[in-house]
Amino acid sequence: MNQNNVISVVENLIETCRDGEKGYKDAASHAKRTDLKTFFTEQGTQRARFADELQLELSKLGKSEKKESGTVGGAIHRAWVDAKVAVGGGDKTILESVEKGEDNAKENYQKALNGALPVNVLGIVRRQASSVMNAHDRVRDLRNAA
């Protein structure tokens, strides 16, 4: 098990979670339906907790604290959502965009699960991945119903 690879995987998941945190908070600020605002806010808070949990594991792996703020791609995606909402996109447009972000998170967690991780990190990633998959499916179902 390559320590540098493990660190890289954990850093990538922290960025993924920070993107999710910001994306969900942005979606909550634009959503019109109260139930969507609540769901998006809860998911954003959860992704922040996930990132903090992974950050703790990173420090246990000997990597000095590095606050990840998300990716450039995530920032561009959020700006695109903001632009679509500004020209009249409603909750369905927001849900479609959130689902795309969740597709990315799902893919990143799958890659992490397919790699070699220490048992303690693998347990955390499995638990978080399950939550990410459930959130993805919920967003997909909300989009389909919209």
N, CA, C and O atoms as a GROMACS GRO file, in nm:
protein
  584
    1MET      N    1   0.085  -0.118   0.000
    1MET     CA    2   0.000   0.000   0.000
    1MET      C    3   0.090   0.124   0.000
    1MET      O    4   0.167   0.147   0.094
    2ASN      N    5   0.080   0.202  -0.102
    2ASN     CA    6   0.162   0.320  -0.121
    2ASN      C    7   0.104   0.437  -0.042
    2ASN      O    8  -0.008   0.481  -0.068
    3GLN      N    9   0.180   0.487   0.056
    3GLN     CA   10   0.136   0.596   0.143
    3GLN      C   11   0.100   0.722   0.062
    3GLN      O   12   0.000   0.788   0.091
    4ASN      N   13   0.182   0.754  -0.038
    4ASN     CA   14   0.155   0.873  -0.120
    4ASN      C   15   0.025   0.858  -0.197
    4ASN      O   16  -0.048   0.956  -0.214
    5ASN      N   17  -0.003   0.738  -0.245
    5ASN     CA   18  -0.128   0.713  -0.317
    5ASN      C   19  -0.248   0.730  -0.224
    5ASN      O   20  -0.349   0.790  -0.262
    6VAL      N   21  -0.236   0.678  -0.103
    6VAL     CA   22  -0.345   0.691  -0.005
    6VAL      C   23  -0.370   0.839   0.024
    6VAL      O   24  -0.485   0.883   0.028
    7ILE      N   25  -0.264   0.913   0.044
    7ILE     CA   26  -0.277   1.057   0.071
    7ILE      C   27  -0.345   1.126  -0.048
    7ILE      O   28  -0.433   1.211  -0.028
    8SER      N   29  -0.306   1.092  -0.167
    8SER     CA   30  -0.364   1.152  -0.288
    8SER      C   31  -0.514   1.121  -0.297
    8SER      O   32  -0.594   1.208  -0.330
    9VAL      N   33  -0.552   0.997  -0.268
    9VAL     CA   34  -0.693   0.957  -0.273
    9VAL      C   35  -0.773   1.036  -0.169
    9VAL      O   36  -0.881   1.086  -0.200
   10VAL      N   37  -0.720   1.047  -0.049
   10VAL     CA   38  -0.790   1.120   0.058
   10VAL      C   39  -0.802   1.268   0.022
   10VAL      O   40  -0.907   1.328   0.043
   11GLU      N   41  -0.695   1.327  -0.030
   11GLU     CA   42  -0.702   1.468  -0.070
   11GLU      C   43  -0.807   1.489  -0.180
   11GLU      O   44  -0.879   1.589  -0.178
   12ASN      N   45  -0.814   1.397  -0.274
   12ASN     CA   46  -0.914   1.407  -0.381
   12ASN      C   47  -1.056   1.401  -0.323
   12ASN      O   48  -1.144   1.475  -0.366
   13LEU      N   49  -1.078   1.313  -0.227
   13LEU     CA   50  -1.211   1.303  -0.167
   13LEU      C   51  -1.244   1.427  -0.084
   13LEU      O   52  -1.360   1.468  -0.078
   14ILE      N   53  -1.143   1.487  -0.021
   14ILE     CA   54  -1.168   1.613   0.052
   14ILE      C   55  -1.213   1.721  -0.046
   14ILE      O   56  -1.309   1.793  -0.019
   15GLU      N   57  -1.145   1.732  -0.159
   15GLU     CA   58  -1.185   1.830  -0.261
   15GLU      C   59  -1.326   1.800  -0.312
   15GLU      O   60  -1.406   1.892  -0.332
   16THR      N   61  -1.356   1.673  -0.332
   16THR     CA   62  -1.489   1.632  -0.378
   16THR      C   63  -1.594   1.675  -0.277
   16THR      O   64  -1.700   1.727  -0.314
   17CYS      N   65  -1.566   1.653  -0.150
   17CYS     CA   66  -1.661   1.691  -0.045
   17CYS      C   67  -1.677   1.842  -0.035
   17CYS      O   68  -1.788   1.892  -0.014
   18ARG      N   69  -1.568   1.915  -0.049
   18ARG     CA   70  -1.577   2.062  -0.045
   18ARG      C   71  -1.658   2.113  -0.164
   18ARG      O   72  -1.737   2.206  -0.150
   19ASP      N   73  -1.638   2.053  -0.281
   19ASP     CA   74  -1.720   2.089  -0.398
   19ASP      C   75  -1.867   2.062  -0.368
   19ASP      O   76  -1.954   2.146  -0.397
   20GLY      N   77  -1.895   1.947  -0.310
   20GLY     CA   78  -2.034   1.912  -0.276
   20GLY      C   79  -2.092   2.007  -0.173
   20GLY      O   80  -2.207   2.050  -0.186
   21GLU      N   81  -2.014   2.039  -0.073
   21GLU     CA   82  -2.059   2.132   0.030
   21GLU      C   83  -2.099   2.266  -0.033
   21GLU      O   84  -2.208   2.316  -0.007
   22LYS      N   85  -2.012   2.320  -0.113
   22LYS     CA   86  -2.039   2.450  -0.176
   22LYS      C   87  -2.152   2.440  -0.278
   22LYS      O   88  -2.237   2.529  -0.288
   23GLY      N   89  -2.153   2.332  -0.353
   23GLY     CA   90  -2.257   2.314  -0.454
   23GLY      C   91  -2.395   2.304  -0.392
   23GLY      O   92  -2.491   2.365  -0.440
   24TYR      N   93  -2.405   2.227  -0.285
   24TYR     CA   94  -2.535   2.214  -0.217
   24TYR      C   95  -2.578   2.346  -0.153
   24TYR      O   96  -2.696   2.382  -0.158
   25LYS      N   97  -2.484   2.417  -0.092
   25LYS     CA   98  -2.519   2.546  -0.032
   25LYS      C   99  -2.566   2.645  -0.140
   25LYS      O  100  -2.660   2.721  -0.118
   26ASP      N  101  -2.499   2.643  -0.255
   26ASP     CA  102  -2.539   2.728  -0.366
   26ASP      C  103  -2.679   2.689  -0.415
   26ASP      O  104  -2.763   2.775  -0.440
   27ALA      N  105  -2.702   2.559  -0.428
   27ALA     CA  106  -2.834   2.511  -0.472
   27ALA      C  107  -2.942   2.553  -0.373
   27ALA      O  108  -3.051   2.593  -0.414
   28ALA      N  109  -2.912   2.543  -0.244
   28ALA     CA  110  -3.010   2.582  -0.142
   28ALA      C  111  -3.044   2.730  -0.153
   28ALA      O  112  -3.158   2.770  -0.130
   29SER      N  113  -2.945   2.811  -0.188
   29SER     CA  114  -2.971   2.955  -0.198
   29SER      C  115  -3.059   2.990  -0.317
   29SER      O  116  -3.123   3.095  -0.318
   30HIS      N  117  -3.062   2.902  -0.418
   30HIS     CA  118  -3.142   2.929  -0.538
   30HIS      C  119  -3.276   2.857  -0.542
   30HIS      O  120  -3.368   2.900  -0.612
   31ALA      N  121  -3.288   2.748  -0.467
   31ALA     CA  122  -3.411   2.667  -0.473
   31ALA      C  123  -3.530   2.746  -0.423
   31ALA      O  124  -3.521   2.827  -0.332
   32LYS      N  125  -3.642   2.720  -0.486
   32LYS     CA  126  -3.765   2.787  -0.446
   32LYS      C  127  -3.845   2.704  -0.345
   32LYS      O  128  -3.904   2.758  -0.252
   33ARG      N  129  -3.844   2.572  -0.364
   33ARG     CA  130  -3.919   2.483  -0.275
   33ARG      C  131  -3.848   2.469  -0.141
   33ARG      O  132  -3.726   2.449  -0.135
   34THR      N  133  -3.925   2.480  -0.034
   34THR     CA  134  -3.869   2.470   0.101
   34THR      C  135  -3.806   2.333   0.126
   34THR      O  136  -3.701   2.324   0.189
   35ASP      N  137  -3.871   2.226   0.078
   35ASP     CA  138  -3.816   2.092   0.101
   35ASP      C  139  -3.680   2.075   0.034
   35ASP      O  140  -3.592   2.008   0.087
   36LEU      N  141  -3.664   2.136  -0.085
   36LEU     CA  142  -3.535   2.129  -0.153
   36LEU      C  143  -3.430   2.210  -0.079
   36LEU      O  144  -3.316   2.166  -0.064
   37LYS      N  145  -3.467   2.330  -0.033
   37LYS     CA  146  -3.373   2.413   0.044
   37LYS      C  147  -3.322   2.334   0.165
   37LYS      O  148  -3.202   2.334   0.194
   38THR      N  149  -3.413   2.269   0.235
   38THR     CA  150  -3.377   2.192   0.354
   38THR      C  151  -3.285   2.076   0.318
   38THR      O  152  -3.181   2.056   0.381
   39PHE      N  153  -3.323   2.000   0.216
   39PHE     CA  154  -3.242   1.885   0.174
   39PHE      C  155  -3.103   1.930   0.131
   39PHE      O  156  -3.003   1.871   0.172
   40PHE      N  157  -3.095   2.034   0.048
   40PHE     CA  158  -2.966   2.084   0.000
   40PHE      C  159  -2.879   2.132   0.116
   40PHE      O  160  -2.759   2.106   0.119
   41THR      N  161  -2.939   2.202   0.210
   41THR     CA  162  -2.865   2.253   0.326
   41THR      C  163  -2.810   2.137   0.410
   41THR      O  164  -2.695   2.139   0.452
   42GLU      N  165  -2.893   2.036   0.432
   42GLU     CA  166  -2.850   1.918   0.510
   42GLU      C  167  -2.735   1.846   0.440
   42GLU      O  168  -2.638   1.806   0.504
   43GLN      N  169  -2.745   1.830   0.309
   43GLN     CA  170  -2.640   1.762   0.233
   43GLN      C  171  -2.510   1.843   0.235
   43GLN      O  172  -2.402   1.786   0.248
   44GLY      N  173  -2.521   1.974   0.222
   44GLY     CA  174  -2.402   2.059   0.228
   44GLY      C  175  -2.331   2.048   0.362
   44GLY      O  176  -2.208   2.041   0.368
   45THR      N  177  -2.408   2.045   0.469
   45THR     CA  178  -2.352   2.030   0.603
   45THR      C  179  -2.286   1.894   0.618
   45THR      O  180  -2.178   1.883   0.678
   46GLN      N  181  -2.350   1.791   0.565
   46GLN     CA  182  -2.294   1.657   0.573
   46GLN      C  183  -2.161   1.648   0.497
   46GLN      O  184  -2.066   1.588   0.546
   47ARG      N  185  -2.155   1.707   0.378
   47ARG     CA  186  -2.030   1.704   0.300
   47ARG      C  187  -1.918   1.778   0.373
   47ARG      O  188  -1.802   1.738   0.364
   48ALA      N  189  -1.952   1.884   0.444
   48ALA     CA  190  -1.851   1.955   0.524
   48ALA      C  191  -1.798   1.864   0.633
   48ALA      O  192  -1.677   1.861   0.659
   49ARG      N  193  -1.887   1.789   0.699
   49ARG     CA  194  -1.844   1.694   0.802
   49ARG      C  195  -1.756   1.585   0.742
   49ARG      O  196  -1.656   1.545   0.801
   50PHE      N  197  -1.795   1.536   0.624
   50PHE     CA  198  -1.716   1.434   0.557
   50PHE      C  199  -1.574   1.485   0.529
   50PHE      O  200  -1.476   1.414   0.553
   51ALA      N  201  -1.565   1.607   0.478
   51ALA     CA  202  -1.433   1.665   0.447
   51ALA      C  203  -1.350   1.679   0.574
   51ALA      O  204  -1.231   1.649   0.573
   52ASP      N  205  -1.412   1.724   0.682
   52ASP     CA  206  -1.340   1.739   0.808
   52ASP      C  207  -1.291   1.603   0.860
   52ASP      O  208  -1.180   1.591   0.910
   53GLU      N  209  -1.375   1.502   0.846
   53GLU     CA  210  -1.339   1.367   0.889
   53GLU      C  211  -1.220   1.314   0.808
   53GLU      O  212  -1.128   1.253   0.863
   54LEU      N  213  -1.223   1.338   0.678
   54LEU     CA  214  -1.112   1.295   0.592
   54LEU      C  215  -0.986   1.376   0.622
   54LEU      O  216  -0.875   1.323   0.616
   55GLN      N  217  -1.002   1.503   0.654
   55GLN     CA  218  -0.888   1.588   0.688
   55GLN      C  219  -0.817   1.533   0.813
   55GLN      O  220  -0.694   1.535   0.820
   56LEU      N  221  -0.895   1.485   0.909
   56LEU     CA  222  -0.838   1.425   1.028
   56LEU      C  223  -0.757   1.300   0.992
   56LEU      O  224  -0.648   1.279   1.045
   57GLU      N  225  -0.810   1.218   0.903
   57GLU     CA  226  -0.737   1.098   0.858
   57GLU      C  227  -0.609   1.136   0.785
   57GLU      O  228  -0.507   1.069   0.798
   58LEU      N  229  -0.615   1.243   0.710
   58LEU     CA  230  -0.497   1.290   0.638
   58LEU      C  231  -0.386   1.326   0.736
   58LEU      O  232  -0.269   1.293   0.714
   59SER      N  233  -0.422   1.393   0.845
   59SER     CA  234  -0.320   1.428   0.945
   59SER      C  235  -0.266   1.304   1.014
   59SER      O  236  -0.148   1.299   1.049
   60LYS      N  237  -0.350   1.202   1.033
   60LYS     CA  238  -0.303   1.075   1.091
   60LYS      C  239  -0.207   1.004   0.997
   60LYS      O  240  -0.121   0.927   1.040
   61LEU      N  241  -0.222   1.030   0.868
   61LEU     CA  242  -0.131   0.970   0.769
   61LEU      C  243   0.001   1.046   0.759
   61LEU      O  244   0.089   1.010   0.681
   62GLY      N  245   0.014   1.152   0.838
   62GLY     CA  246   0.139   1.227   0.841
   62GLY      C  247   0.142   1.347   0.748
   62GLY      O  248   0.246   1.411   0.734
   63LYS      N  249   0.031   1.376   0.687
   63LYS     CA  250   0.024   1.492   0.596
   63LYS      C  251  -0.020   1.613   0.678
   63LYS      O  252  -0.122   1.608   0.748
   64SER      N  253   0.057   1.719   0.669
   64SER     CA  254   0.022   1.839   0.745
   64SER      C  255  -0.112   1.893   0.698
   64SER      O  256  -0.153   1.873   0.584
   65GLU      N  257  -0.178   1.961   0.789
   65GLU     CA  258  -0.311   2.014   0.760
   65GLU      C  259  -0.309   2.102   0.637
   65GLU      O  260  -0.231   2.197   0.627
   66LYS      N  261  -0.394   2.069   0.544
   66LYS     CA  262  -0.408   2.147   0.422
   66LYS      C  263  -0.556   2.161   0.396
   66LYS      O  264  -0.622   2.064   0.358
   67LYS      N  265  -0.608   2.279   0.415
   67LYS     CA  266  -0.750   2.301   0.393
   67LYS      C  267  -0.779   2.302   0.244
   67LYS      O  268  -0.734   2.391   0.172
   68GLU      N  269  -0.852   2.205   0.200
   68GLU     CA  270  -0.891   2.197   0.059
   68GLU      C  271  -1.019   2.278   0.042
   68GLU      O  272  -1.111   2.268   0.123
   69SER      N  273  -1.024   2.357  -0.061
   69SER     CA  274  -1.141   2.442  -0.081
   69SER      C  275  -1.228   2.395  -0.198
   69SER      O  276  -1.325   2.462  -0.233
   70GLY      N  277  -1.195   2.283  -0.257
   70GLY     CA  278  -1.269   2.236  -0.373
   70GLY      C  279  -1.185   2.253  -0.498
   70GLY      O  280  -1.068   2.292  -0.492
   71THR      N  281  -1.245   2.223  -0.610
   71THR     CA  282  -1.172   2.226  -0.736
   71THR      C  283  -1.216   2.343  -0.823
   71THR      O  284  -1.322   2.401  -0.802
   72VAL      N  285  -1.133   2.375  -0.919
   72VAL     CA  286  -1.167   2.477  -1.017
   72VAL      C  287  -1.291   2.431  -1.095
   72VAL      O  288  -1.381   2.510  -1.122
   73GLY      N  289  -1.293   2.304  -1.131
   73GLY     CA  290  -1.409   2.250  -1.203
   73GLY      C  291  -1.538   2.267  -1.124
   73GLY      O  292  -1.642   2.298  -1.181
   74GLY      N  293  -1.530   2.246  -0.994
   74GLY     CA  294  -1.648   2.265  -0.910
   74GLY      C  295  -1.693   2.410  -0.908
   74GLY      O  296  -1.812   2.439  -0.912
   75ALA      N  297  -1.597   2.501  -0.902
   75ALA     CA  298  -1.630   2.644  -0.903
   75ALA      C  299  -1.694   2.684  -1.036
   75ALA      O  300  -1.789   2.762  -1.038
   76ILE      N  301  -1.642   2.632  -1.144
   76ILE     CA  302  -1.700   2.661  -1.276
   76ILE      C  303  -1.842   2.605  -1.286
   76ILE      O  304  -1.932   2.670  -1.338
   77HIS      N  305  -1.861   2.484  -1.234
   77HIS     CA  306  -1.995   2.422  -1.236
   77HIS      C  307  -2.094   2.508  -1.157
   77HIS      O  308  -2.207   2.530  -1.202
   78ARG      N  309  -2.052   2.558  -1.040
   78ARG     CA  310  -2.142   2.642  -0.960
   78ARG      C  311  -2.174   2.772  -1.033
   78ARG      O  312  -2.287   2.820  -1.028
   79ALA      N  313  -2.074   2.831  -1.100
   79ALA     CA  314  -2.098   2.954  -1.176
   79ALA      C  315  -2.196   2.929  -1.289
   79ALA      O  316  -2.280   3.014  -1.319
   80TRP      N  317  -2.187   2.814  -1.352
   80TRP     CA  318  -2.278   2.777  -1.460
   80TRP      C  319  -2.420   2.764  -1.407
   80TRP      O  320  -2.515   2.810  -1.470
   81VAL      N  321  -2.435   2.702  -1.290
   81VAL     CA  322  -2.567   2.690  -1.227
   81VAL      C  323  -2.622   2.830  -1.199
   81VAL      O  324  -2.738   2.858  -1.228
   82ASP      N  325  -2.539   2.916  -1.142
   82ASP     CA  326  -2.583   3.052  -1.112
   82ASP      C  327  -2.633   3.122  -1.238
   82ASP      O  328  -2.735   3.191  -1.235
   83ALA      N  329  -2.560   3.105  -1.348
   83ALA     CA  330  -2.600   3.169  -1.474
   83ALA      C  331  -2.732   3.114  -1.524
   83ALA      O  332  -2.818   3.189  -1.570
   84LYS      N  333  -2.750   2.981  -1.516
   84LYS     CA  334  -2.875   2.922  -1.564
   84LYS      C  335  -2.994   2.966  -1.480
   84LYS      O  336  -3.102   2.990  -1.532
   85VAL      N  337  -2.973   2.978  -1.349
   85VAL     CA  338  -3.080   3.024  -1.261
   85VAL      C  339  -3.113   3.170  -1.291
   85VAL      O  340  -3.229   3.210  -1.289
   86ALA      N  341  -3.010   3.249  -1.319
   86ALA     CA  342  -3.030   3.391  -1.347
   86ALA      C  343  -3.116   3.414  -1.472
   86ALA      O  344  -3.185   3.516  -1.482
   87VAL      N  345  -3.111   3.320  -1.566
   87VAL     CA  346  -3.192   3.336  -1.688
   87VAL      C  347  -3.323   3.260  -1.680
   87VAL      O  348  -3.386   3.231  -1.782
   88GLY      N  349  -3.364   3.226  -1.558
   88GLY     CA  350  -3.497   3.169  -1.540
   88GLY      C  351  -3.504   3.021  -1.512
   88GLY      O  352  -3.614   2.966  -1.503
   89GLY      N  353  -3.391   2.954  -1.496
   89GLY     CA  354  -3.394   2.812  -1.461
   89GLY      C  355  -3.452   2.795  -1.321
   89GLY      O  356  -3.414   2.867  -1.229
   90GLY      N  357  -3.541   2.700  -1.306
   90GLY     CA  358  -3.605   2.679  -1.177
   90GLY      C  359  -3.546   2.560  -1.103
   90GLY      O  360  -3.431   2.522  -1.125
   91ASP      N  361  -3.627   2.503  -1.015
   91ASP     CA  362  -3.580   2.393  -0.931
   91ASP      C  363  -3.535   2.271  -1.012
   91ASP      O  364  -3.440   2.204  -0.973
   92LYS      N  365  -3.604   2.243  -1.124
   92LYS     CA  366  -3.562   2.128  -1.204
   92LYS      C  367  -3.421   2.151  -1.260
   92LYS      O  368  -3.340   2.058  -1.262
   93THR      N  369  -3.392   2.271  -1.305
   93THR     CA  370  -3.258   2.304  -1.356
   93THR      C  371  -3.155   2.287  -1.246
   93THR      O  372  -3.046   2.234  -1.270
   94ILE      N  373  -3.188   2.331  -1.125
   94ILE     CA  374  -3.097   2.316  -1.012
   94ILE      C  375  -3.074   2.168  -0.982
   94ILE      O  376  -2.961   2.125  -0.960
   95LEU      N  377  -3.182   2.090  -0.981
   95LEU     CA  378  -3.170   1.947  -0.954
   95LEU      C  379  -3.084   1.877  -1.060
   95LEU      O  380  -3.005   1.788  -1.027
   96GLU      N  381  -3.100   1.917  -1.185
   96GLU     CA  382  -3.017   1.858  -1.292
   96GLU      C  383  -2.870   1.887  -1.269
   96GLU      O  384  -2.785   1.800  -1.287
   97SER      N  385  -2.840   2.008  -1.229
   97SER     CA  386  -2.702   2.047  -1.204
   97SER      C  387  -2.646   1.977  -1.080
   97SER      O  388  -2.531   1.933  -1.080
   98VAL      N  389  -2.727   1.966  -0.976
   98VAL     CA  390  -2.682   1.896  -0.855
   98VAL      C  391  -2.656   1.750  -0.888
   98VAL      O  392  -2.560   1.690  -0.837
   99GLU      N  393  -2.740   1.692  -0.972
   99GLU     CA  394  -2.720   1.552  -1.009
   99GLU      C  395  -2.586   1.532  -1.082
   99GLU      O  396  -2.517   1.433  -1.060
  100LYS      N  397  -2.551   1.627  -1.167
  100LYS     CA  398  -2.421   1.618  -1.236
  100LYS      C  399  -2.306   1.622  -1.136
  100LYS      O  400  -2.209   1.548  -1.149
  101GLY      N  401  -2.318   1.708  -1.037
  101GLY     CA  402  -2.217   1.713  -0.932
  101GLY      C  403  -2.211   1.583  -0.853
  101GLY      O  404  -2.103   1.536  -0.817
  102GLU      N  405  -2.327   1.525  -0.828
  102GLU     CA  406  -2.333   1.398  -0.757
  102GLU      C  407  -2.277   1.284  -0.840
  102GLU      O  408  -2.219   1.190  -0.786
  103ASP      N  409  -2.294   1.291  -0.973
  103ASP     CA  410  -2.233   1.190  -1.060
  103ASP      C  411  -2.082   1.191  -1.041
  103ASP      O  412  -2.019   1.085  -1.032
  104ASN      N  413  -2.024   1.310  -1.034
  104ASN     CA  414  -1.881   1.324  -1.014
  104ASN      C  415  -1.838   1.270  -0.878
  104ASN      O  416  -1.739   1.198  -0.868
  105ALA      N  417  -1.912   1.304  -0.774
  105ALA     CA  418  -1.880   1.256  -0.639
  105ALA      C  419  -1.888   1.103  -0.634
  105ALA      O  420  -1.801   1.038  -0.576
  106LYS      N  421  -1.992   1.048  -0.694
  106LYS     CA  422  -2.010   0.903  -0.697
  106LYS      C  423  -1.891   0.836  -0.765
  106LYS      O  424  -1.838   0.736  -0.716
  107GLU      N  425  -1.850   0.892  -0.877
  107GLU     CA  426  -1.736   0.837  -0.952
  107GLU      C  427  -1.607   0.844  -0.869
  107GLU      O  428  -1.530   0.747  -0.866
  108ASN      N  429  -1.583   0.956  -0.801
  108ASN     CA  430  -1.462   0.969  -0.720
  108ASN      C  431  -1.461   0.872  -0.603
  108ASN      O  432  -1.356   0.816  -0.569
  109TYR      N  433  -1.576   0.851  -0.542
  109TYR     CA  434  -1.583   0.755  -0.432
  109TYR      C  435  -1.564   0.611  -0.483
  109TYR      O  436  -1.500   0.530  -0.417
  110GLN      N  437  -1.619   0.581  -0.600
  110GLN     CA  438  -1.600   0.446  -0.658
  110GLN      C  439  -1.453   0.420  -0.684
  110GLN      O  440  -1.403   0.312  -0.653
  111LYS      N  441  -1.384   0.518  -0.741
  111LYS     CA  442  -1.240   0.504  -0.767
  111LYS      C  443  -1.166   0.480  -0.636
  111LYS      O  444  -1.077   0.394  -0.629
  112ALA      N  445  -1.202   0.554  -0.533
  112ALA     CA  446  -1.135   0.538  -0.404
  112ALA      C  447  -1.159   0.398  -0.347
  112ALA      O  448  -1.068   0.337  -0.292
  113LEU      N  449  -1.280   0.349  -0.361
  113LEU     CA  450  -1.314   0.216  -0.309
  113LEU      C  451  -1.242   0.105  -0.386
  113LEU      O  452  -1.216  -0.002  -0.330
  114ASN      N  453  -1.211   0.130  -0.510
  114ASN     CA  454  -1.142   0.031  -0.592
  114ASN      C  455  -0.991   0.029  -0.568
  114ASN      O  456  -0.922  -0.061  -0.616
  115GLY      N  457  -0.941   0.127  -0.496
  115GLY     CA  458  -0.798   0.135  -0.469
  115GLY      C  459  -0.763   0.064  -0.338
  115GLY      O  460  -0.850   0.013  -0.268
  116ALA      N  461  -0.636   0.062  -0.309
  116ALA     CA  462  -0.587   0.002  -0.185
  116ALA      C  463  -0.580   0.109  -0.077
  116ALA      O  464  -0.500   0.202  -0.086
  117LEU      N  465  -0.664   0.095   0.024
  117LEU     CA  466  -0.667   0.190   0.135
  117LEU      C  467  -0.649   0.116   0.267
  117LEU      O  468  -0.689   0.000   0.279
  118PRO      N  469  -0.588   0.182   0.366
  118PRO     CA  470  -0.579   0.119   0.498
  118PRO      C  471  -0.721   0.093   0.551
  118PRO      O  472  -0.816   0.163   0.515
  119VAL      N  473  -0.734  -0.006   0.636
  119VAL     CA  474  -0.865  -0.050   0.685
  119VAL      C  475  -0.944   0.065   0.748
  119VAL      O  476  -1.063   0.079   0.722
  120ASN      N  477  -0.878   0.147   0.830
  120ASN     CA  478  -0.950   0.257   0.896
  120ASN      C  479  -1.002   0.359   0.795
  120ASN      O  480  -1.114   0.408   0.809
  121VAL      N  481  -0.922   0.390   0.694
  121VAL     CA  482  -0.965   0.486   0.591
  121VAL      C  483  -1.073   0.422   0.504
  121VAL      O  484  -1.170   0.488   0.467
  122LEU      N  485  -1.057   0.297   0.471
  122LEU     CA  486  -1.154   0.227   0.388
  122LEU      C  487  -1.292   0.226   0.454
  122LEU      O  488  -1.394   0.244   0.387
  123GLY      N  489  -1.296   0.206   0.586
  123GLY     CA  490  -1.424   0.207   0.657
  123GLY      C  491  -1.494   0.342   0.646
  123GLY      O  492  -1.615   0.348   0.625
  124ILE      N  493  -1.418   0.449   0.660
  124ILE     CA  494  -1.473   0.584   0.649
  124ILE      C  495  -1.522   0.609   0.506
  124ILE      O  496  -1.632   0.661   0.485
  125VAL      N  497  -1.440   0.572   0.409
  125VAL     CA  498  -1.476   0.595   0.268
  125VAL      C  499  -1.600   0.514   0.232
  125VAL      O  500  -1.687   0.564   0.160
  126ARG      N  501  -1.610   0.391   0.278
  126ARG     CA  502  -1.729   0.309   0.250
  126ARG      C  503  -1.855   0.374   0.306
  126ARG      O  504  -1.957   0.383   0.237
  127ARG      N  505  -1.848   0.419   0.430
  127ARG     CA  506  -1.964   0.481   0.493
  127ARG      C  507  -2.004   0.608   0.420
  127ARG      O  508  -2.122   0.631   0.393
  128GLN      N  509  -1.904   0.690   0.387
  128GLN     CA  510  -1.934   0.814   0.315
  128GLN      C  511  -1.986   0.784   0.175
  128GLN      O  512  -2.079   0.851   0.128
  129ALA      N  513  -1.929   0.686   0.108
  129ALA     CA  514  -1.972   0.650  -0.028
  129ALA      C  515  -2.118   0.607  -0.027
  129ALA      O  516  -2.194   0.643  -0.117
  130SER      N  517  -2.157   0.532   0.073
  130SER     CA  518  -2.297   0.489   0.083
  130SER      C  519  -2.390   0.609   0.093
  130SER      O  520  -2.495   0.612   0.029
  131SER      N  521  -2.352   0.707   0.172
  131SER     CA  522  -2.431   0.828   0.186
  131SER      C  523  -2.435   0.908   0.056
  131SER      O  524  -2.539   0.962   0.019
  132VAL      N  525  -2.321   0.915  -0.013
  132VAL     CA  526  -2.313   0.987  -0.141
  132VAL      C  527  -2.404   0.918  -0.244
  132VAL      O  528  -2.475   0.986  -0.318
  133MET      N  529  -2.401   0.786  -0.249
  133MET     CA  530  -2.486   0.712  -0.344
  133MET      C  531  -2.634   0.736  -0.314
  133MET      O  532  -2.714   0.756  -0.406
  134ASN      N  533  -2.669   0.735  -0.185
  134ASN     CA  534  -2.808   0.760  -0.147
  134ASN      C  535  -2.851   0.902  -0.185
  134ASN      O  536  -2.962   0.922  -0.234
  135ALA      N  537  -2.763   0.999  -0.162
  135ALA     CA  538  -2.796   1.138  -0.198
  135ALA      C  539  -2.812   1.150  -0.349
  135ALA      O  540  -2.903   1.218  -0.397
  136HIS      N  541  -2.723   1.086  -0.424
  136HIS     CA  542  -2.734   1.088  -0.571
  136HIS      C  543  -2.870   1.035  -0.615
  136HIS      O  544  -2.938   1.097  -0.696
  137ASP      N  545  -2.908   0.921  -0.561
  137ASP     CA  546  -3.035   0.860  -0.601
  137ASP      C  547  -3.154   0.947  -0.561
  137ASP      O  548  -3.252   0.955  -0.635
  138ARG      N  549  -3.145   1.011  -0.446
  138ARG     CA  550  -3.254   1.099  -0.402
  138ARG      C  551  -3.265   1.219  -0.496
  138ARG      O  552  -3.375   1.258  -0.534
  139VAL      N  553  -3.151   1.277  -0.533
  139VAL     CA  554  -3.153   1.392  -0.626
  139VAL      C  555  -3.210   1.347  -0.761
  139VAL      O  556  -3.291   1.418  -0.820
  140ARG      N  557  -3.168   1.232  -0.808
  140ARG     CA  558  -3.219   1.179  -0.936
  140ARG      C  559  -3.372   1.163  -0.930
  140ARG      O  560  -3.443   1.202  -1.022
  141ASP      N  561  -3.421   1.106  -0.820
  141ASP     CA  562  -3.565   1.085  -0.804
  141ASP      C  563  -3.640   1.219  -0.796
  141ASP      O  564  -3.748   1.233  -0.853
  142LEU      N  565  -3.583   1.316  -0.725
  142LEU     CA  566  -3.644   1.449  -0.717
  142LEU      C  567  -3.648   1.515  -0.855
  142LEU      O  568  -3.747   1.578  -0.893
  143ARG      N  569  -3.539   1.499  -0.930
  143ARG     CA  570  -3.535   1.556  -1.066
  143ARG      C  571  -3.639   1.492  -1.154
  143ARG      O  572  -3.710   1.561  -1.227
  144ASN      N  573  -3.650   1.358  -1.147
  144ASN     CA  574  -3.749   1.288  -1.229
  144ASN      C  575  -3.891   1.330  -1.195
  144ASN      O  576  -3.978   1.333  -1.283
  145ALA      N  577  -3.915   1.361  -1.069
  145ALA     CA  578  -4.049   1.401  -1.026
  145ALA      C  579  -4.079   1.547  -1.058
  145ALA      O  580  -4.196   1.587  -1.060
  146ALA      N  581  -3.976   1.627  -1.084
  146ALA     CA  582  -3.996   1.771  -1.108
  146ALA      C  583  -4.057   1.798  -1.245
  146ALA      O  584  -4.079   1.913  -1.280
   0.00000   0.00000   0.00000
